[in-house]
């Protein structure tokens, strides 16, 4: 049996395939609960086998790679910052990923505070006193890194899972 061992990430947007050809009757949408079923069971198995810290790193890194590829494939690199944020807001809404808002920005220091409402990962979950959107942290980091050319650390500071009604992220350059 062939094993897909690798030292470097190999994801390419083409791996997503042609959804229109592959799902002519069901289309490109699905219920959020199915996405969460995959996400939470995968996270549960990773935690069981490798621990919570490793699971967080894996989810952050996967989100970062996804954010980088999302940017490269779907965002106009020539946008000024306001145009970039507007296009990102529009895409996240159209794709039903979430409703993005830029709460604060310090363009000189590249510090940003963003919120995502109605997000895929946690909106509607019971309160558990923890921030759980590690994949989203990485996703935002990847997008900002591709846009600015600088690496970003993104940390969720408020979450639906911890009792808030939006997920709030602080982004700072590394």
N, C-alpha and C positions, 0 to 999 in steps of 0.2 A: 504494500500500500504506500502511495506517495505521501510524504509529509511536507507541509509548507513551511519548513524552518526558514528563518531569515534574520539578518542582522539589522536591516533597514526597512522602514515602512515602504510598502509597494502600492498602496491604494492609488487608484486612478479613477477619475470620474466615469470613465467608460465601463467600469465594473458594475455600475448601477444598472446598465443595460438599457434596452428600449422598452420601457414599461408599457407604452401604447401597443406595441406588438405583442408583448407577453401577457397583457391583461386587457384584451379587447372588450371583454364584458364587464369586468369589475373595476377597471380604471385605476387611477393612481392614488385614490384615497382609501383610508381604513379608519376604524374606530380607535381613538386614543387609548382605550383600555388594552388593545392588542399590543401597541407600542410599549405601554407600561408593563405588560406581562413579560415581554422579552427583556426589557431593561432591568426590572426588579429581580427576576429569576436569575439572570446572568450575574447581576451584582451579588446576589445572595450566594451563588455558587463560588464566585471569586473570593468573597469574604471567608467562606467556609474553608476553602483550600489554601488561601494565601494571606488572609487577614484584611482588616478594614483599611489600613494605610496603603497596602498594595492595591486594593480595589479602587481607592480614591485616585491613586496615581494612574492606574490603567484607564479609568473613566476620564480623568482630566486630559491625559495624553491623546486618547481617542477623540475626545471633543475638540482638542486643539487641531488635530489633523483634519477633522471634519470641517472646522471653521476655516482653515487655510484653503482647503479644496472648494468649499462653498464660495469663498471670496473669489478665487481664481476663475471659477466657472460662471458665476452669476452677477458679480459686482463690477461696475465700471471703474477701473483703476484711475481714471482721469478726473473723477469727481473732486470738487473741493470738499472740505469736511462736512458742511451742511448738506451738500448733495449726496455724499456718502451715507450719512445718517438717514436721510430721507429714503434713499434707495433701500437701505437695510431694513428700515421700518416697513416699507411697502412689501418687500420680499417675505419677511417673517410673518406678516399678516396674511398675504396671499397664500403662502404655503401652510398656514395655520399652525405655525410654530409658537407664536406668541405675539403679544403687543408690546413693542419696545418703546421706551421713552428715555431720553437723555435728560437726567435730572440736573447734572452739574458737569462742567468741563473747565479744566484749566489747560488751555492750549499750550501755554509756555512750558508747563511741567508734564504735559500729557497725562494728567490725572482725570479720570472720568467716573461718574456715578451713573449707572444705567439701571432701569427697572424693566422687568418683563412680567406682564400680567397674562393670565390665561395660558401659561406655558404648558408644554407637553409633559414635563417631568413631575410636577407636584401640585398644580392647581386643583383643589378639591380633595386633597388627601387629608386624613386626620392629623391633628397636631401631635408631633412626636418630640418637640423640643430640640430638633436638629435641622441644620441646613443640609439639603440632600442633592442639590443641583450641581454636583461636581462636574458632570459632563458639560453642562452649560458654561461653567467657569472656563473650561478648556476651549469650548466653541467660541466664546467671546474673545478669549486670548488669541486664538488663531486668526480670527477676522481682523482684530485690531493690529496684530503683528504684520499681517499681509498688507494692510492699508498704509501703515506708518513706516514699515521697514525696521521697526524696533520690537524687541521681545517684550511681552506684557505678562505681568502676574495679575490674575483676576481672582477675587475672593468674594464669595456670596456672604453678605452681612445680614440679610433678612430673607426669610423664606416662608412660603405658605406652610410648610411642614413645621416651622417653629412658631406659627401663630400669626404671621403677617399675611396680607392678602395680595402682595406682589413679591417677586423675588428681586432683591436689590444687590447689585454687584459693584464693587470698587475695583477699578482697573488702574494699574500704575506700571510704568516701564521698569524693567529689571535692570 
